[in-house]
């Protein structure tokens, strides 16, 4: 008699059928059967040095492919190490399926060795958190993938009892043909895990109000955010902004959805150097159209008082905040319908827009290209933009340079700049680049990171070397947490806990088997990037920057 597939095999084949081809993680004895099943199903398991890297890689893979990225960890400490990545994906709106082991069924309620309430731990930072002990596995995994893919996108956590992974499961546990789906049961007392969030329902009741407000506005501004399908909706967003002539700004995670070289582009906000000038104009606008606006990226509270009318693919209210008007549905369709009935005439002139952009640039444009410590980050980012190919995928880590990248970098299309902003996790830049290099091995991939964040992830150079990835890691070296130092200076506090001892990052990288070089001038940087573009091998570029040339930044 055929004993049937194991729980791990059911998970693996369900993921493969959904299009998953990679799983990232760090193993423990409790997930060995799952890893073996993944490999057997045609899903490559990529060993990382730390579980947070695995989650960052999964988030990037999910964002770039539209198929939730998968990360795997063992129970206890392994699962805890996934928390940072799960929280990042939750607030960055990235589709992720995080799977960890859990103590075996027989001792789960009898021994607390490495036994944490993992489902409860992950519930506040995921869209759904499930224990597979009582679940029909195939059904649950399919539902988890659907929930993660949104809208809104986000992580789902699955706790896999270590004994369930390796033993055959019944037909009822394995597939959906064995009876009613427990998630859909309305009767009280039904067994099964917690129910997933219900699908988002379209709501167009505010459409007339949004249209009337926009048609009556003299100084409208559009704010483009991430509550949409970036690649799918970008053509409609660009068409709407071009045809209506409404000037626009974008949040940093939405960069590339709108045309950042278009004449109506005001710059970037949330957060980006020089954004104060743009926010001043938003606060004076008589109608702010939030195209996919999501307050998860906004640290300042201008949106509480702005006449903000939102079209998005999911509700964007949070806590005490709810926009004055919001349509939820297909963003492309909503924009096309608004454009067809738009009769407004904006008082904005081309000169107004050019003047505002010049004021934004003046706020963070440093007085020199080079200082005693090295290059100005502003000019360095400009050189990277010129030297990297148009089809490059670039990630930015968190730090002072993030504010410069957010404003200075012009993303040519959606999902060409990857940046953690909802949670703003240090270390994200390297992990995101690794995920991008894995799912798009034929495209150039680069990460821009500070030395503080790079130090958190330096062990992943071994992962890069072992797997044959070929990213360019640009490390802005100033031996300082510059953005925190800027905050201390602004508040009149002593500079405490923000400076590092010098590190020879070139020798460190070479010790991991990855080529590296240091650059101290813009021309050296340009030439080094050109060599990487030609050779396309993993490389660390240690770019010496002068922290005093971070100008116009706030914390």
Phi, psi and omega in degrees: 000130180289122184288348179091168183288153174283164176302321179295320181294320178298315178300311185298313183290328176294318178296316181297318179298333179277355178104002179289132180235353179222147169225135185246139180176187179226123191276163165221170182302334185282349180241014182297319179295323178294316180298318178298319180293321177300312179298318180295332180274358180095019177251117183285128175269123182254112178288128176246163180285338182209148183294330178297323175299317180302318180291320177297319178296318179297321179297315179295318179299318179296318180295319187281333183255339186083351177260127184309132175284149186245131173233148189228139177215163175279186182283176174059243184297327178297315178297318180299324180291344175280346187300315180302314181293323178294316178297323178297311180297326181295313182272344175267357177062049178249138182281117184220142170245109181261122182240129172227160173288164175222159179303151184300152185305318186293336182240006185299325181253018182233340183223135179258013174297120182052027186248102178247155176286075191296320179299319177292324180298318185273344186304316183288347185240020176223165175282339180197139181228124193225139169263126185279359184301316184259006189266155162280114197296310183300313179301316183295317180295318178298316178296320179299318179297320180294317179296317181297324182285347171069199004279153347286149178291159179170179183274151169236139181249133175239124175263121184252111176304133188300329179281334181290331183298320189260357183251152177299144178247155181289163177303323181295322179285332188277320191222174189272358185270005187265005180148186182298145177288121183298335180291336186258001181287133179262340183291140179292150175086002178292137177286156175138167180289173178301149184283150177286163176296145179292154177300148179294134178260135177296144178214106183250019185297334181270005183303311180300323180294318179296315181297316181296318179296317181292319180294332181268358185277144175260332181231060181287152173221139175258138175243117184264126181233197190259003181277062179195176171271098187309300181297322182286324184267347184305316179301319180291322178298312181296320179296317180298313182293324178292314187286326181273337182073013180287127178293156190213154173231163179230153168280162190294325180285345179264006183301135180099342177291314174269163181282107183279359172251005179286156186289344179267001184283123182269338185130192188241149177231167164071071336261152177208144180303136179081005185294340181308320183293324179288317181297326175303319180288323177298318182292337179266354183288146177268356173199116176254117179264110179273101179272100186071020181298131177228118184293356179299338180267355191258118178265336175267164192252026181300331185289343178294326185254349183287149173285070191266120178245125193246138164241126187208168180269000178203157177301145184241009177292148176209127177056237182278357185260133170212131182294153179304327178210143181208129171253130179248127180167208179286111186297319180299314180296316180298317180294319179297322180289321177296316181299322181295334182248010181282124179237007183290162177229112183283141177276356177296139174246163177301323179295322178301315183292316179298320180295317179297316180297323178294322178293321177298312181298320182296334183292330185232007176284115185287163183284347183214157178276336183220142174234186181302328182272343182146207186284160170281133178302325178303310182286328177298315179298321177300318178293318178300319179299319181288325189273332181278147180296157181298330183270010180292145169260124185239131173251150176237134176275185183262140181151189181301323182294336179301320179295323178289315179300318182301324181265317190281325184283128177257108182281125183287339181200171180297146177061026172262344172238121180253127184209133173278125181226324177300315175255332179060065184270121171296141183097346183298322188301315180292313180298319179296319178296322178296319177296318179296318180294334179285314184275341177232067185295342182270355180257146175292135181230132179226149174241139174247118187220151172280165182290333177295313179292322180298321180298327179293335189243011190298333179297341181284354171299326175296318178299315180299314181295316184293322185273348181081016174297159183228046179282158169261121179254109181265112184257113177281110190259112171222007179053041185204150165271081193298321184293328177286323177297321177299319179295320178297317180296319181295331183262006179068029180260154176293152180279094185238133174069030184232355183247142179254157168289153179300141177230136175272086185292336177296311179295324178298312181298317180296329176296333176271001179087016180249130179297148183206157173205157177257142177231142183235354179230162180295324180291320175299321179295314180301316182292321180295318179295321179299321178295320179295318179301322181287317187270327179050058170237153180307135184207143174252125179248109182270104185260112180286123180237156179260115184297337180289347180266008165280102184245150175073017181265150175232159174243000000 
